[in-house]
């Protein structure tokens, strides 16, 4: 019974999140994607906080941001970096990468026991990516690269990155508790 409730609450929470974003930002597909690219990572962060993984999530988010902005700057005028509206800095789609990152975090934590809620999260990533294509901001390849990068940034840091985050969290707790360097 407890598992049944947890699965259904997770589904209701995801439907509520997507519904609220749609009500607040759903006037156009682009605005809906804008809202989801913020809401999904924030929801993932909330789950990380609840599960004690705040430092890991934050470090992975920094990795995500680096993997979005460094290629955009480094690729310059290369064709893959050109946006459909003739702008540059399109590779990868940052909106889609952020949505994918948040959804992957949710799938690993709060939604792990609810396949239906996981499906809603994955569809929300698809809506975000589709909104970028419909708005003429990204090509399908830039969106797919964003999906892949967001997912990779969420799962990549399982080794050294996680150990570093744990060490940093312990050091901060010691400092904040007044123990200074005492361990």
N, C-alpha and C positions, 0 to 999 in steps of 0.2 A: 504493500500500500504506500509506504514511504517513497519508494522508487517511482511509482506511478505518479504521485503528486509532484515529485521533483521534476520529472520529465515534462509534465503538463505545465507546471509553473514556468519552466524554462521556455517552452513554446509560447506561452502567453506573454512572457517578458519580451521575447524577440518580436512577436507580432506587434506588441505595444510600442516597442522602440521604433520599428519601421513605420508603424502607423503614425506615431507622433512626428517623426521626421517628414513623412509625406504630408501631413496636415500643415506643418510649419513651412515646408519648402517645396511642396509638390506642384507649384504652378507650372513649372517646365521640367522636362527631364534633367536639364543641366542643374537646376536648383536642387532637385531631389538628390542627384549625385553629390552635389556640394555638401548637403546635410549628412548623407550617409558616410562620406569620407571622414567626417568628424565624429559622428555618433558611434560607429563601430569600434574605432580605436579607444574611445572613451569608455565604452562598455567593457572592452577587453581589459582596460586599465582597472576598472572597478572590480572585475573578477580577480585580477592579479592582486589587488590590495586585499580582497577578502581571503585569498588563498595564501597570502604571505610571500608573494613573488613580485613585489613592487620594484625592487632593484633590478631584477632580471628583465622585467618588462620595459623599464626605463632604458636600460642599456641596449636592449634589442631595438627600441624605438630610435635611439640615436644611430644605430647601425642602419636601420631603415632609411632615415633621413639622409645619411651619407650616401647610401646606394641610390637615392633618387637624385640628389643635387650634383654629385661629382660627375656622373656620366653626362648630364645635361650640359654642364660647363665644359667638360673635356671634349665632347663630340662636336661642338661648335656647329659648323655648316654642313656636316655629314648628312646625307639624305635621310637616314633612319631617325635623326634628331629633328627633322623638319616637321612642323605641324601642318595639318591639312589647310589651315587658314594662312599659310606661308610664314608663320612665326617659327622661331627656333626654340630649342629646349623642350622637345616633346618626348624624349626617350629617357626613362620610362614614364608612363602616366603616374604622376604622384598621387592623384586622387584615388586611382584604382589600387595602387600599392598600399596606401594607408588603409583603405577599406579591407583589402585582402589581409593585411597584417592584423587588424582588429578582429576580423572574423576568424582567422587561424588561432589567435589567442583565445577567443571564446570557445572554439571547438575543442581546444586542449583543456579548458578549465570548466567554466560554468555550464557549458552545453554538452559536456562529454557523455552524459547519460540520456540525451534527448536527440535522437536522429531527426525528428521533425523540426526541432529548433535549429539544429545544424543546417538543415536544408534551407530554412528561412535566411540564415546568415549567409550561406553561399549564394543564394539568389540575390541578396542585397548587394553582394560584390558584383554580380553580373549586371544588376541595374546600374550600379555606379559606373562600371566600365562602358556599358551601352550608352549611358548619358553623355560620356565624354566623346564617343564616336558620333552620336546624333548631333551634338553641339558643334561638331567640326573642330574640336580641340585636339583630338588624337586619332591616329590610325588604329586599326585592329591590332597591329603588331606592337605598337606602343602600349596599348591596353593590356595585351597578353603578357608583355614584359613586366608591367606593373603588377599584375596578378601573381606572376611567378616570384618576383622580387619580394613582394609583401609576405608571401608565404615562407620563402626562404629566410627572410630576416627574422621571422618568428621562430623558426626551428633550428637555424644555424648555430646559435650561440650556446648549445647545450653543454659544451665542454669547458674550455678555458674562460669563455665569457661568463658563464654561470658561476664558476669558482671565483672569478674576480668580483662579480657582483656580490656574492656572499661575503667575501673578505671586506669589501667596502661597507656593506651593511653592518657587519660586526664592529668595524672601526667607528662608524658613525654612532652606533648604539653606545659603545664604550665612552666616546667623547661626550655624548648627550647625557649619559648617566652620571657624569662627573668622575669617572675612573681614569680619565686621561689616557695614558698609555698602559695602565695596569690591565692585565688580562687574566 
